[in-house]
């Protein structure tokens, strides 16, 4: 009996360690992340929590059986660990009766972080980009099919999943995401993955053409203004990255410094002129409500500027002080519509500085890896991070579920591609992901 149990345990460990299981886990986790809104709307928060817990448990088991191949150096960014610890510490200053919600919100952040860390360690960059492409091809196709059924075939809305059935009128459409802004955001992420697939010759030409056309169509039909802003910013980022990649190696550092300086100058100018920018856009349709919401959030930040009001995640259930904010605005907001303001409200300036440091370090590492390496595959990391960080100005996606998981995934993967900490221990190099080293640019289907 003991030998049978040992054989069964060895078989399970071998399965968890295999490349096939790693690919299946990655596809499952990405599908769950992109469908969190649909799962929540149809089956509720309990089902979603069970899915995240199950994925985190399996991810922990994968990391455990592969513990001999892992090293503390390069396992996860220090800034991520500090942010997670600070979020958990916010239990200490959460209001009486809110500690349980803080713990639940923290478990969600930690669970998705475990899932992202697992994927980053068992798949290389091309394999992750290919998995994103495979998942988003089916989800966006299903989203378009649902819109056609709702708006053309049956001509009735599907309120359970948030579909209004307006595709016959040119949109806006929501697909499986219950929000035109979220659909537009996901479609832009899909465009990044599909273009990388096409340029890396990882899929057949007809599949690449269909995928890019599908994502572009849904960006347009979503009618999301934030998606248009994302596309413009990504085009600028791609031009800057192409400039850095084409600069001779001996002058590339100067090119990166120039790009970083221009980006920093633009960011500082936006901070200094934020009131004028908000007032300008507030005069335009649909933005005045955001300006009012942001002003209300900032007024509550002043009461607890250092440590915030404690982690509570989304505004579902209207925890304090979001219930007062919504009451004062007479609008049931589900978030601050800005990741940075949500982090500031919940975790204070300390939390926001940790979050910004985490994002900045990830972007710098990803950018340098993409600029220095020949394969176009590595451009997926910085472009996806740019999309996440720009979208964070207009939505709070990056502080929960899908956005948070992708942010951690890109940050950990960028750290594995380029991390200063590996110099501390030259005898412990970062091991390749399951399936071997990153696939070369011209090997068709190598990410499978």
C-alpha positions as a Markdown table, in Angstrom:
| # | Residue | x | y | z |
|---|---|---|---|---|
| 1 | Unk | 0.0 | 0.0 | 0.0 |
| 2 | Unk | 2.9 | 2.4 | 0.9 |
| 3 | Unk | 4.6 | 1.7 | -2.5 |
| 4 | Unk | 1.3 | 2.4 | -4.3 |
| 5 | Unk | 0.9 | 5.7 | -2.5 |
| 6 | Unk | 4.4 | 6.6 | -3.3 |
| 7 | Unk | 3.9 | 5.7 | -7.0 |
| 8 | Unk | 0.7 | 7.8 | -7.1 |
| 9 | Unk | 2.5 | 10.7 | -5.5 |
| 10 | Unk | 5.4 | 10.5 | -7.9 |
| 11 | Unk | 2.9 | 10.3 | -10.9 |
| 12 | Unk | 1.1 | 13.5 | -9.6 |
| 13 | Unk | 4.5 | 15.3 | -9.1 |
| 14 | Unk | 5.6 | 14.3 | -12.6 |
| 15 | Unk | 2.3 | 15.6 | -14.1 |
| 16 | Unk | 2.6 | 18.9 | -12.2 |
| 17 | Unk | 6.2 | 19.2 | -13.4 |
| 18 | Unk | 5.4 | 18.5 | -17.1 |
| 19 | Unk | 5.3 | 21.1 | -19.9 |
| 20 | Unk | 1.8 | 19.9 | -21.0 |
| 21 | Unk | 0.4 | 20.6 | -17.6 |
| 22 | Unk | 2.2 | 24.0 | -17.5 |
| 23 | Unk | 0.5 | 25.0 | -20.8 |
| 24 | Unk | -2.9 | 23.7 | -19.6 |
| 25 | Unk | -2.6 | 25.7 | -16.3 |
| 26 | Unk | -1.6 | 28.8 | -18.2 |
| 27 | Unk | -4.5 | 28.6 | -20.6 |
| 28 | Unk | -7.0 | 27.9 | -17.7 |
| 29 | Unk | -5.7 | 30.7 | -15.5 |
| 30 | Unk | -5.7 | 33.3 | -18.3 |
| 31 | Unk | -9.3 | 32.2 | -19.3 |
| 32 | Unk | -10.5 | 32.6 | -15.7 |
| 33 | Unk | -8.8 | 36.0 | -15.4 |
| 34 | Unk | -10.4 | 37.4 | -18.6 |
| 35 | Unk | -13.8 | 36.0 | -17.7 |
| 36 | Unk | -13.9 | 37.2 | -14.1 |
| 37 | Unk | -16.6 | 39.8 | -14.8 |
| 38 | Unk | -18.8 | 37.2 | -16.6 |
| 39 | Unk | -18.3 | 34.6 | -13.8 |
| 40 | Unk | -19.1 | 37.2 | -11.1 |
| 41 | Unk | -22.3 | 38.4 | -12.9 |
| 42 | Unk | -23.6 | 34.9 | -13.6 |
| 43 | Unk | -22.5 | 32.9 | -10.5 |
| 44 | Unk | -21.5 | 35.5 | -7.9 |
| 45 | Unk | -18.4 | 36.3 | -5.9 |
| 46 | Unk | -18.3 | 32.9 | -4.1 |
| 47 | Unk | -17.8 | 31.0 | -7.3 |
| 48 | Unk | -15.1 | 33.5 | -8.4 |
| 49 | Unk | -13.3 | 33.2 | -5.1 |
| 50 | Unk | -13.4 | 29.4 | -5.3 |
| 51 | Unk | -11.8 | 29.5 | -8.8 |
| 52 | Unk | -9.1 | 31.9 | -7.7 |
| 53 | Unk | -8.4 | 29.7 | -4.6 |
| 54 | Unk | -8.2 | 26.6 | -6.7 |
| 55 | Unk | -5.8 | 28.1 | -9.2 |
| 56 | Unk | -3.6 | 29.5 | -6.4 |
| 57 | Unk | -3.5 | 26.1 | -4.7 |
| 58 | Unk | -2.6 | 24.3 | -8.0 |
| 59 | Unk | 0.0 | 27.0 | -8.7 |
| 60 | Unk | 1.5 | 26.5 | -5.2 |
| 61 | Unk | 1.7 | 22.8 | -5.8 |
| 62 | Unk | 3.5 | 23.4 | -9.2 |
| 63 | Unk | 6.1 | 25.7 | -7.5 |
| 64 | Unk | 6.6 | 23.2 | -4.7 |
| 65 | Unk | 7.4 | 20.3 | -7.0 |
| 66 | Unk | 9.8 | 22.5 | -8.9 |
| 67 | Unk | 11.4 | 24.0 | -5.8 |
| 68 | Unk | 14.8 | 22.6 | -6.7 |
| 69 | Unk | 14.8 | 24.6 | -9.9 |
| 70 | Unk | 13.8 | 27.9 | -8.3 |
| 71 | Unk | 15.9 | 30.5 | -6.4 |
| 72 | Unk | 14.9 | 33.3 | -4.1 |
| 73 | Unk | 16.9 | 35.6 | -6.3 |
| 74 | Unk | 14.6 | 36.4 | -9.2 |
| 75 | Unk | 11.6 | 34.5 | -7.7 |
| 76 | Unk | 9.5 | 37.7 | -7.4 |
| 77 | Unk | 10.3 | 41.5 | -7.3 |
| 78 | Unk | 11.0 | 42.9 | -3.8 |
| 79 | Unk | 8.7 | 45.8 | -4.5 |
| 80 | Unk | 5.8 | 43.3 | -5.0 |
| 81 | Unk | 6.5 | 41.6 | -1.7 |
| 82 | Unk | 6.6 | 45.0 | 0.1 |
| 83 | Unk | 3.3 | 46.0 | -1.5 |
| 84 | Unk | 1.6 | 42.8 | -0.5 |
| 85 | Unk | 2.9 | 43.0 | 3.0 |
| 86 | Unk | 1.7 | 46.7 | 3.3 |
| 87 | Unk | -1.7 | 45.7 | 2.0 |
| 88 | Unk | -1.9 | 43.0 | 4.7 |
| 89 | Unk | -0.7 | 45.3 | 7.4 |
| 90 | Unk | -3.7 | 47.6 | 6.6 |
| 91 | Unk | -5.8 | 45.2 | 8.6 |
| 92 | Unk | -4.3 | 46.9 | 11.6 |
| 93 | Unk | -5.8 | 50.4 | 10.8 |
| 94 | Unk | -9.0 | 49.3 | 9.0 |
| 95 | Unk | -12.2 | 50.5 | 10.7 |
| 96 | Unk | -13.9 | 48.2 | 13.2 |
| 97 | Unk | -15.9 | 45.6 | 11.4 |
| 98 | Unk | -14.0 | 46.0 | 8.1 |
| 99 | Unk | -11.1 | 43.7 | 9.0 |
| 100 | Unk | -12.9 | 40.7 | 7.4 |
| 101 | Unk | -13.3 | 42.5 | 4.1 |
| 102 | Unk | -9.7 | 43.6 | 4.2 |
| 103 | Unk | -8.5 | 40.0 | 4.6 |
| 104 | Unk | -10.8 | 38.9 | 1.8 |
| 105 | Unk | -9.5 | 41.6 | -0.5 |
| 106 | Unk | -5.9 | 40.7 | 0.4 |
| 107 | Unk | -6.5 | 37.0 | -0.2 |
| 108 | Unk | -7.8 | 37.9 | -3.7 |
| 109 | Unk | -4.6 | 40.0 | -4.4 |
| 110 | Unk | -2.3 | 37.3 | -3.0 |
| 111 | Unk | -4.2 | 34.5 | -4.9 |
| 112 | Unk | -3.9 | 36.2 | -8.3 |
| 113 | Unk | -0.3 | 37.1 | -7.5 |
| 114 | Unk | 0.5 | 33.4 | -6.9 |
| 115 | Unk | -1.2 | 32.4 | -10.2 |
| 116 | Unk | 0.8 | 35.1 | -12.0 |
| 117 | Unk | 4.1 | 34.1 | -10.4 |
| 118 | Unk | 3.5 | 30.5 | -11.3 |
| 119 | Unk | 2.9 | 31.2 | -15.0 |
| 120 | Unk | 5.9 | 33.5 | -15.1 |
| 121 | Unk | 8.1 | 30.7 | -13.8 |
| 122 | Unk | 6.8 | 27.8 | -15.9 |
| 123 | Unk | 6.4 | 29.5 | -19.3 |
| 124 | Unk | 8.7 | 31.8 | -21.3 |
| 125 | Unk | 7.7 | 35.1 | -22.8 |
| 126 | Unk | 6.7 | 33.8 | -26.2 |
| 127 | Unk | 4.7 | 31.0 | -24.7 |
| 128 | Unk | 2.8 | 33.4 | -22.5 |
| 129 | Unk | 2.1 | 35.8 | -25.4 |
| 130 | Unk | 0.9 | 32.8 | -27.5 |
| 131 | Unk | -1.3 | 31.6 | -24.6 |
| 132 | Unk | -2.8 | 35.1 | -24.4 |
| 133 | Unk | -3.4 | 35.0 | -28.1 |
| 134 | Unk | -5.1 | 31.6 | -28.0 |
| 135 | Unk | -7.3 | 32.6 | -25.1 |
| 136 | Unk | -8.3 | 36.0 | -26.4 |
| 137 | Unk | -9.0 | 34.7 | -29.9 |
| 138 | Unk | -11.8 | 32.4 | -28.5 |
| 139 | Unk | -13.1 | 34.9 | -25.9 |
| 140 | Unk | -13.3 | 37.8 | -28.4 |
| 141 | Unk | -14.9 | 35.5 | -31.0 |
| 142 | Unk | -17.5 | 34.4 | -28.4 |
| 143 | Unk | -18.1 | 38.1 | -27.4 |
| 144 | Unk | -18.8 | 39.0 | -31.0 |
| 145 | Unk | -21.1 | 36.0 | -31.4 |
| 146 | Unk | -23.0 | 36.9 | -28.3 |
| 147 | Unk | -23.4 | 40.5 | -29.5 |
| 148 | Unk | -24.7 | 39.2 | -32.9 |
| 149 | Unk | -27.2 | 36.9 | -31.2 |
| 150 | Unk | -28.4 | 39.7 | -28.9 |
| 151 | Unk | -28.5 | 42.6 | -31.3 |
| 152 | Unk | -29.4 | 40.9 | -34.6 |
| 153 | Unk | -30.7 | 37.4 | -34.3 |
| 154 | Unk | -32.9 | 37.7 | -31.2 |
| 155 | Unk | -32.9 | 41.6 | -30.9 |
| 156 | Unk | -33.1 | 41.5 | -27.1 |
| 157 | Unk | -30.5 | 42.4 | -24.5 |
| 158 | Unk | -28.8 | 39.8 | -22.3 |
| 159 | Unk | -28.9 | 41.7 | -19.0 |
| 160 | Unk | -27.4 | 38.8 | -17.0 |
| 161 | Unk | -24.0 | 39.2 | -18.7 |
| 162 | Unk | -24.4 | 43.0 | -19.4 |
| 163 | Unk | -25.0 | 42.9 | -23.1 |
| 164 | Unk | -27.3 | 45.7 | -24.4 |
| 165 | Unk | -27.6 | 44.3 | -27.9 |
| 166 | Unk | -26.7 | 47.5 | -29.8 |
| 167 | Unk | -24.4 | 46.0 | -32.4 |
| 168 | Unk | -26.9 | 46.7 | -35.2 |
| 169 | Unk | -26.7 | 50.4 | -34.4 |
| 170 | Unk | -22.9 | 50.4 | -34.4 |
| 171 | Unk | -22.5 | 49.9 | -30.7 |
| 172 | Unk | -21.4 | 50.4 | -28.1 |
| 173 | Unk | -21.0 | 46.7 | -27.4 |
| 174 | Unk | -19.9 | 44.9 | -24.2 |
| 175 | Unk | -19.3 | 41.3 | -25.2 |
| 176 | Unk | -18.6 | 39.0 | -22.3 |
| 177 | Unk | -17.1 | 41.8 | -20.2 |
| 178 | Unk | -20.3 | 43.8 | -19.2 |
| 179 | Unk | -18.6 | 47.1 | -20.0 |
| 180 | Unk | -17.6 | 48.8 | -23.2 |
| 181 | Unk | -14.4 | 50.2 | -21.5 |
| 182 | Unk | -13.3 | 46.7 | -20.3 |
| 183 | Unk | -14.0 | 45.2 | -23.7 |
| 184 | Unk | -12.0 | 48.0 | -25.4 |
| 185 | Unk | -9.2 | 47.4 | -23.0 |
| 186 | Unk | -9.1 | 43.7 | -23.5 |
| 187 | Unk | -9.3 | 44.1 | -27.3 |
| 188 | Unk | -6.3 | 46.4 | -27.2 |
| 189 | Unk | -4.4 | 43.8 | -25.1 |
| 190 | Unk | -5.4 | 41.3 | -27.7 |
| 191 | Unk | -4.1 | 43.5 | -30.5 |
| 192 | Unk | -0.7 | 43.5 | -28.8 |
| 193 | Unk | -0.6 | 39.7 | -28.5 |
| 194 | Unk | -1.9 | 39.2 | -32.0 |
| 195 | Unk | 0.6 | 41.5 | -33.6 |
| 196 | Unk | 3.5 | 39.9 | -31.7 |
| 197 | Unk | 2.3 | 36.5 | -32.9 |
| 198 | Unk | 2.2 | 37.7 | -36.5 |
| 199 | Unk | 5.6 | 39.4 | -36.3 |
| 200 | Unk | 7.1 | 36.3 | -34.6 |
| 201 | Unk | 5.6 | 34.0 | -37.2 |
| 202 | Unk | 4.1 | 32.0 | -34.4 |
| 203 | Unk | 0.7 | 31.4 | -36.1 |
| 204 | Unk | -0.5 | 30.9 | -39.7 |
| 205 | Unk | -1.0 | 34.1 | -41.7 |
| 206 | Unk | -4.8 | 33.6 | -42.1 |
| 207 | Unk | -5.1 | 33.2 | -38.3 |
| 208 | Unk | -3.1 | 36.3 | -37.7 |
| 209 | Unk | -5.2 | 38.4 | -40.1 |
| 210 | Unk | -8.5 | 37.1 | -38.6 |
| 211 | Unk | -7.2 | 37.8 | -35.1 |
| 212 | Unk | -6.0 | 41.3 | -35.7 |
| 213 | Unk | -9.2 | 42.2 | -37.7 |
| 214 | Unk | -11.4 | 40.8 | -34.9 |
| 215 | Unk | -9.6 | 42.8 | -32.2 |
| 216 | Unk | -9.6 | 46.0 | -34.2 |
| 217 | Unk | -13.3 | 45.6 | -35.0 |
| 218 | Unk | -14.2 | 45.2 | -31.3 |
| 219 | Unk | -12.1 | 48.2 | -30.3 |
| 220 | Unk | -14.2 | 50.3 | -32.8 |
| 221 | Unk | -17.5 | 48.7 | -31.8 |
| 222 | Unk | -16.8 | 49.2 | -28.1 |
| 223 | Unk | -16.8 | 52.9 | -28.6 |
| 224 | Unk | -14.5 | 53.2 | -25.6 |
| 225 | Unk | -12.6 | 56.5 | -25.5 |
| 226 | Unk | -10.0 | 55.0 | -23.2 |
| 227 | Unk | -9.3 | 52.4 | -25.8 |
| 228 | Unk | -8.5 | 55.1 | -28.4 |
| 229 | Unk | -6.2 | 56.8 | -25.9 |
| 230 | Unk | -4.5 | 53.4 | -25.3 |
| 231 | Unk | -4.0 | 52.8 | -29.0 |
| 232 | Unk | -2.4 | 56.3 | -29.4 |
| 233 | Unk | -0.1 | 55.7 | -26.4 |
| 234 | Unk | 0.9 | 52.3 | -27.6 |
| 235 | Unk | 1.8 | 53.6 | -31.1 |
| 236 | Unk | 4.1 | 56.2 | -29.4 |
| 237 | Unk | 5.6 | 53.5 | -27.2 |
| 238 | Unk | 6.2 | 51.2 | -30.2 |
| 239 | Unk | 7.9 | 54.1 | -32.1 |
| 240 | Unk | 10.1 | 54.8 | -29.1 |
| 241 | Unk | 10.9 | 51.1 | -28.7 |
| 242 | Unk | 11.7 | 50.7 | -32.4 |
| 243 | Unk | 14.0 | 53.7 | -32.2 |
| 244 | Unk | 15.8 | 52.1 | -29.2 |
| 245 | Unk | 16.1 | 48.7 | -30.9 |
| 246 | Unk | 17.5 | 50.2 | -34.1 |
| 247 | Unk | 20.1 | 52.4 | -32.3 |
| 248 | Unk | 23.6 | 50.8 | -32.3 |
| 249 | Unk | 24.4 | 49.1 | -29.0 |
| 250 | Unk | 27.1 | 51.5 | -28.1 |
| 251 | Unk | 24.6 | 54.4 | -28.3 |
| 252 | Unk | 21.5 | 52.6 | -27.0 |
| 253 | Unk | 22.0 | 53.7 | -23.4 |
| 254 | Unk | 21.8 | 57.3 | -24.5 |
| 255 | Unk | 18.7 | 56.6 | -26.5 |
| 256 | Unk | 17.0 | 55.0 | -23.5 |
| 257 | Unk | 18.0 | 57.9 | -21.3 |
| 258 | Unk | 16.5 | 60.3 | -23.8 |
| 259 | Unk | 13.3 | 58.3 | -24.0 |
| 260 | Unk | 13.1 | 58.1 | -20.2 |
| 261 | Unk | 13.7 | 61.8 | -19.9 |
| 262 | Unk | 11.0 | 62.7 | -22.3 |
| 263 | Unk | 8.6 | 60.3 | -20.6 |
| 264 | Unk | 9.4 | 61.7 | -17.2 |
| 265 | Unk | 9.1 | 65.3 | -18.4 |
| 266 | Unk | 5.6 | 64.5 | -19.8 |
| 267 | Unk | 4.6 | 62.8 | -16.6 |
| 268 | Unk | 5.7 | 65.7 | -14.5 |
| 269 | Unk | 4.0 | 68.2 | -16.8 |
| 270 | Unk | 0.8 | 66.2 | -16.5 |
| 271 | Unk | 1.1 | 66.3 | -12.7 |
| 272 | Unk | 1.7 | 70.0 | -12.6 |
| 273 | Unk | -1.1 | 70.7 | -15.0 |
| 274 | Unk | -3.5 | 68.0 | -13.7 |
| 275 | Unk | -6.2 | 70.5 | -12.7 |
| 276 | Unk | -6.2 | 72.3 | -16.1 |
| 277 | Unk | -6.3 | 68.9 | -17.8 |
| 278 | Unk | -9.2 | 67.7 | -15.7 |
| 279 | Unk | -11.1 | 71.0 | -16.3 |
| 280 | Unk | -10.4 | 70.7 | -20.0 |
| 281 | Unk | -11.8 | 67.2 | -20.3 |
| 282 | Unk | -14.5 | 67.8 | -17.8 |
| 283 | Unk | -16.1 | 70.2 | -20.3 |
| 284 | Unk | -16.3 | 67.3 | -22.7 |
| 285 | Unk | -19.1 | 64.7 | -22.6 |
| 286 | Unk | -18.7 | 61.9 | -20.1 |
| 287 | Unk | -15.7 | 63.2 | -18.3 |
| 288 | Unk | -17.3 | 65.6 | -15.8 |
| 289 | Unk | -18.5 | 62.7 | -13.7 |
| 290 | Unk | -15.0 | 61.3 | -13.4 |
| 291 | Unk | -13.6 | 64.7 | -12.4 |
| 292 | Unk | -16.2 | 65.0 | -9.6 |
| 293 | Unk | -15.5 | 61.4 | -8.4 |
| 294 | Unk | -11.7 | 62.0 | -8.4 |
| 295 | Unk | -12.2 | 65.3 | -6.4 |
| 296 | Unk | -14.4 | 63.4 | -3.9 |
| 297 | Unk | -11.8 | 60.7 | -3.5 |
| 298 | Unk | -9.0 | 63.1 | -3.0 |
| 299 | Unk | -11.0 | 64.9 | -0.3 |
| 300 | Unk | -11.2 | 61.7 | 1.7 |
| 301 | Unk | -7.5 | 60.9 | 1.1 |
| 302 | Unk | -6.7 | 64.0 | 3.1 |
| 303 | Unk | -8.2 | 62.5 | 6.2 |
| 304 | Unk | -5.7 | 59.5 | 6.2 |
| 305 | Unk | -2.9 | 60.5 | 3.8 |
| 306 | Unk | -0.1 | 58.2 | 5.0 |
| 307 | Unk | -1.8 | 54.8 | 5.4 |
| 308 | Unk | -5.2 | 55.1 | 3.8 |
| 309 | Unk | -8.5 | 53.7 | 5.0 |
| 310 | Unk | -7.4 | 50.0 | 4.7 |
| 311 | Unk | -7.6 | 47.6 | 1.8 |
| 312 | Unk | -11.1 | 46.8 | 0.6 |
| 313 | Unk | -10.6 | 46.1 | -3.1 |
| 314 | Unk | -13.6 | 46.9 | -5.3 |
| 315 | Unk | -16.4 | 49.2 | -4.1 |
| 316 | Unk | -19.0 | 46.4 | -4.2 |
| 317 | Unk | -21.1 | 46.7 | -1.1 |
| 318 | Unk | -20.0 | 50.3 | -0.7 |
| 319 | Unk | -17.5 | 50.0 | 2.2 |
| 320 | Unk | -16.7 | 53.2 | 4.1 |
| 321 | Unk | -15.9 | 55.8 | 2.9 |
| 322 | Unk | -17.0 | 54.8 | -0.6 |
| 323 | Unk | -20.6 | 54.7 | 0.6 |
| 324 | Unk | -20.3 | 58.4 | 1.6 |
| 325 | Unk | -18.6 | 59.3 | -1.7 |
| 326 | Unk | -21.4 | 57.6 | -3.8 |
| 327 | Unk | -24.1 | 59.2 | -1.6 |
| 328 | Unk | -22.6 | 62.6 | -2.1 |
| 329 | Unk | -22.3 | 62.1 | -5.9 |
| 330 | Unk | -25.6 | 60.3 | -6.1 |
| 331 | Unk | -23.9 | 57.8 | -8.5 |
| 332 | Unk | -23.2 | 54.1 | -7.6 |
| 333 | Unk | -19.5 | 54.0 | -8.6 |
| 334 | Unk | -17.9 | 50.5 | -8.5 |
| 335 | Unk | -14.3 | 52.0 | -8.2 |
| 336 | Unk | -12.5 | 55.3 | -8.2 |
| 337 | Unk | -12.1 | 54.9 | -12.0 |
| 338 | Unk | -8.4 | 55.4 | -11.5 |
| 339 | Unk | -6.1 | 52.7 | -10.1 |
| 340 | Unk | -3.7 | 55.2 | -8.6 |
| 341 | Unk | -6.4 | 57.0 | -6.7 |
| 342 | Unk | -7.9 | 53.7 | -5.5 |
| 343 | Unk | -4.5 | 52.6 | -4.1 |
| 344 | Unk | -4.0 | 56.0 | -2.5 |
| 345 | Unk | -7.5 | 55.9 | -0.9 |
| 346 | Unk | -7.0 | 52.4 | 0.5 |
| 347 | Unk | -3.2 | 52.2 | 1.2 |
| 348 | Unk | -2.2 | 55.8 | 1.5 |
| 349 | Unk | 0.9 | 57.5 | 0.1 |
| 350 | Unk | 3.1 | 54.7 | 1.3 |
| 351 | Unk | 1.0 | 52.1 | -0.7 |
| 352 | Unk | 1.0 | 54.4 | -3.7 |
| 353 | Unk | 4.7 | 54.9 | -3.7 |
| 354 | Unk | 5.2 | 51.1 | -3.4 |
| 355 | Unk | 2.8 | 50.5 | -6.2 |
| 356 | Unk | 4.4 | 53.1 | -8.5 |
| 357 | Unk | 7.9 | 51.7 | -7.6 |
| 358 | Unk | 6.7 | 48.2 | -8.5 |
| 359 | Unk | 5.3 | 49.4 | -11.8 |
| 360 | Unk | 8.3 | 51.5 | -12.7 |
| 361 | Unk | 10.8 | 48.8 | -12.0 |
| 362 | Unk | 8.8 | 46.3 | -14.0 |
| 363 | Unk | 8.5 | 48.7 | -17.0 |
| 364 | Unk | 12.3 | 49.6 | -17.0 |
| 365 | Unk | 13.3 | 45.9 | -16.9 |
| 366 | Unk | 10.8 | 45.0 | -19.6 |
| 367 | Unk | 11.9 | 47.9 | -21.8 |
| 368 | Unk | 15.6 | 47.2 | -21.5 |
| 369 | Unk | 15.1 | 43.5 | -22.2 |
| 370 | Unk | 13.0 | 44.4 | -25.3 |
| 371 | Unk | 15.5 | 47.0 | -26.5 |
| 372 | Unk | 18.6 | 44.8 | -26.1 |
| 373 | Unk | 17.3 | 41.5 | -27.5 |
| 374 | Unk | 16.8 | 40.8 | -31.2 |
| 375 | Unk | 13.5 | 38.8 | -31.0 |
| 376 | Unk | 10.3 | 40.9 | -31.4 |
| 377 | Unk | 8.7 | 38.6 | -28.8 |
| 378 | Unk | 10.2 | 40.7 | -25.9 |
| 379 | Unk | 8.3 | 43.7 | -27.0 |
| 380 | Unk | 5.1 | 42.1 | -25.6 |
| 381 | Unk | 6.2 | 42.8 | -22.0 |
| 382 | Unk | 6.8 | 46.6 | -22.2 |
| 383 | Unk | 3.8 | 47.2 | -24.5 |
| 384 | Unk | 1.5 | 45.3 | -22.3 |
| 385 | Unk | 2.8 | 47.1 | -19.2 |
| 386 | Unk | 2.3 | 50.5 | -21.0 |
| 387 | Unk | -1.3 | 49.5 | -21.7 |
| 388 | Unk | -1.9 | 48.5 | -18.1 |
| 389 | Unk | -0.4 | 51.6 | -16.7 |
| 390 | Unk | -2.1 | 54.0 | -19.1 |
| 391 | Unk | -5.5 | 52.3 | -18.5 |
| 392 | Unk | -4.9 | 52.7 | -14.8 |
| 393 | Unk | -5.4 | 56.5 | -15.2 |
| 394 | Unk | -9.0 | 55.9 | -16.3 |
| 395 | Unk | -10.0 | 52.7 | -14.7 |
| 396 | Unk | -9.1 | 50.6 | -11.6 |
| 397 | Unk | -8.7 | 47.3 | -13.5 |
| 398 | Unk | -5.0 | 47.0 | -12.4 |
| 399 | Unk | -5.8 | 46.8 | -8.7 |
| 400 | Unk | -7.9 | 43.6 | -8.9 |
| 401 | Unk | -8.5 | 40.4 | -10.8 |
| 402 | Unk | -7.4 | 40.5 | -14.5 |
| 403 | Unk | -5.4 | 43.7 | -14.5 |
| 404 | Unk | -3.6 | 42.9 | -11.3 |
| 405 | Unk | -2.7 | 39.3 | -12.5 |
| 406 | Unk | -1.3 | 40.7 | -15.8 |
| 407 | Unk | 0.7 | 43.3 | -14.0 |
| 408 | Unk | 2.3 | 40.8 | -11.6 |
| 409 | Unk | 2.8 | 38.4 | -14.5 |
| 410 | Unk | 4.6 | 41.0 | -16.6 |
| 411 | Unk | 6.6 | 42.3 | -13.6 |
| 412 | Unk | 7.9 | 38.8 | -12.6 |
| 413 | Unk | 8.6 | 37.8 | -16.2 |
| 414 | Unk | 10.5 | 41.1 | -16.8 |
| 415 | Unk | 12.5 | 40.4 | -13.6 |
| 416 | Unk | 13.4 | 36.9 | -15.0 |
| 417 | Unk | 14.5 | 38.5 | -18.3 |
| 418 | Unk | 16.6 | 41.2 | -16.7 |
| 419 | Unk | 17.3 | 41.6 | -13.0 |
| 420 | Unk | 20.2 | 43.2 | -11.2 |
| 421 | Unk | 19.7 | 40.7 | -8.3 |
| 422 | Unk | 21.2 | 37.8 | -10.3 |
| 423 | Unk | 24.6 | 39.6 | -10.1 |
| 424 | Unk | 24.4 | 39.0 | -6.3 |
| 425 | Unk | 24.6 | 35.2 | -6.8 |
| 426 | Unk | 26.3 | 34.2 | -10.1 |
| 427 | Unk | 26.1 | 30.6 | -9.1 |
| 428 | Unk | 22.3 | 30.6 | -9.0 |
| 429 | Unk | 21.2 | 31.7 | -12.5 |
| 430 | Unk | 17.6 | 32.0 | -13.2 |
| 431 | Unk | 16.4 | 28.7 | -14.7 |
| 432 | Unk | 14.5 | 28.6 | -18.0 |
| 433 | Unk | 10.8 | 28.0 | -18.0 |
| 434 | Unk | 9.3 | 24.6 | -18.6 |
| 435 | Unk | 9.7 | 23.7 | -22.2 |
| 436 | Unk | 13.2 | 25.1 | -22.5 |
| 437 | Unk | 14.6 | 28.6 | -23.3 |
| 438 | Unk | 12.6 | 31.2 | -25.1 |
| 439 | Unk | 11.6 | 30.1 | -28.5 |
| 440 | Unk | 13.5 | 31.8 | -31.4 |
| 441 | Unk | 11.7 | 34.3 | -33.5 |
| 442 | Unk | 11.3 | 32.2 | -36.7 |
| 443 | Unk | 10.3 | 28.8 | -35.3 |
| 444 | Unk | 6.6 | 28.4 | -36.2 |
| 445 | Unk | 4.5 | 27.0 | -33.4 |
| 446 | Unk | 7.4 | 26.8 | -31.0 |
| 447 | Unk | 5.3 | 28.4 | -28.2 |
| 448 | Unk | 3.0 | 25.4 | -28.1 |
